[in-house]
Amino acid sequence: MVSIAHSVAFRGVEACLVEVQCSLAPGLPGFSIVGLPDKAVSEAKERVRAALACMAIAFPSKKITINLSPADLPKEGSHFDLPIAVSLLAALEIIPQDITQSVIALGELSLDGKIVPVNGTLPAAMTAASEGFGLLCPEACGKEAAWVSEARVTAARTLGDVIRHFTGQVPIAQAQPGEISAPTHIKDLSEVKGQERAKRALEIAAAGRHHLMFVGTPGSGKSMLAQRLRGILPPLTAMEALETSMIHSVAGLLDEGGITRDRPFRDPHHTSSMAAIIGGGRLAKPGEVSLAHNGVLFMDEFPEYQRNVLETLRQPIETGEVMISRANAHVRYPCRFMLVAAANPCKCGYLSDPARACARVPMCGNDYLGRVSGPLMDRFDLRVDVPPVAYTDLDLPSNGETSQTIAARVAAAQAVQQARFADQPTMRSNADAAGEALEDIARPDPEGRDLLLRAAERFSLSARGYHRVMRVARTIADLDHSDQVRRPHVAEAIGFRLASAADA
């Protein structure tokens, strides 16, 4: 006889439905798993055997065959332990077969029958809800999966609990969503003394999701400014929180089922590999660009990254997604992030200080920042030179605007953009506007257009640079509560663009 259970195979953040078929046939006793299983799936038979033995359930003296269908889809991960055990129990008529066919199961089994947490429960719950199945998962993953309210989530602690639940002896209550993680302590922009131009650039970048680059001497406050960007970003919307949490679920970063509304802030080290930044590896896991989806990717010491790592950022910045290609799979991850880069002006870091600069000025600066290619530099909407703060200014009391005040202006500007792009699902912020939509929303007044044309000719702006100035000007106008993009808005946007245009 053949019994059927269901599970999922992960392809990026997508959970593909897998039918787990169990056949008991006469012949020499054996246990085989077919359907392109990897090593972890193949070893499931030993974990299932030990877990059933721990509950005094004897293996039948028959040939046991587990087929994972579709057979041409690679199956990876230990989460197939539980569905294999469930289909086998159904074949042994220990649990009803009609029930096992109506649930998607995932979980790793320990040798004593406990169900160990696994990654990817949230995408599995999404698939269960869309396909009309219930979800059976480890107890520790129930709070995470229950965020998908359309799915019936059963979170079990042991395999014995699963048997008692399906046989009606001790039903398991439906899992409830976990608590929303409380925001961690966020540093305030009022603590930054001076650097008013850099603070303004942070506000504009946060309001329109524009990419930003800080260039300044060591100790000028570049990293300190970037770390305070989180305090002025609005919380994730419900849709954004779900998108981000699905990626973090696949990566195993969700904590006790809690979903946060804080925007991600990822700051990888400059020695990170291409697989760590873009994604990949043996299991094609998401990289930092995807983990920063709907949030911030902060790359300090930007020119120190490997050249090939930097160049691979160009396409994700433009498209908002990354495709990881392998011989047996093509995995797509979303990566709509805000890139904030920080760099020293040269190798020694003191290009602008005659008393401390090296003897190779200005060639050292050209060589150092030249590690960042022109096409990549052209993708930064804002570039700010961060001068060092005088010692006397450090003794002055903090009198700048608080992050809460700036965050209110940013939230108001983003609310305008949400209303503007309400009927365009591919656009959420001014940074996403393109084509006719950009011309409609960011067309300057006659004086502003004249200034923009003269600046484009004078500084040889590329077509990308020209359009990015228009997007930044639109964001500045939103912060100014102006329906029309005017000359002052264009002038400020060009001012933030000139340095990068010259380098590009």
ABEGO torsion letter per residue (X at the ends): XBBBBBBBBBBEABBBBBBBBBBBBBEBBBBBBBGGBBAAAAAAAAAAAAAAAAAGBBBBBBBBBBBBOBAABBBBEAAAAAAAAAAAAAAAGABBAAAAAABBBBEBBBAAGBBBBBBGAAAAAAAAAAAGBBBBBBAAAAAAAAABAABBBBBBABAAAAAAAAAGABBBBBBBBBBBBBBBBBBBAAABBEGAAAAAAAAAAAAAGBBBBBBBBBGAGAAAAAAAAAAABBBBBAAAAAAAAAAAAAAGABBGGBBBABBBBBBBBAABBAAAAAEEEAAGBBBAAAAABGBBBBBBGAAABBAAAAAAAAAAAAAGBBBBBBAABBBBBBBBBBBBBBBBABAAGAAABAAABBAAOAAAAAAAAAABBAAAAAABABBBBBBBBBAAAAABBBABBBAAAAAAAAAAAAAAAAAAAAABAABABAAABBEAAAAAAABBBAAAAAAAAAAAAAAGBBAAAAAAAAAAAAAAAAAAGBABBBAAAAAAAAAAAAAAAAAX
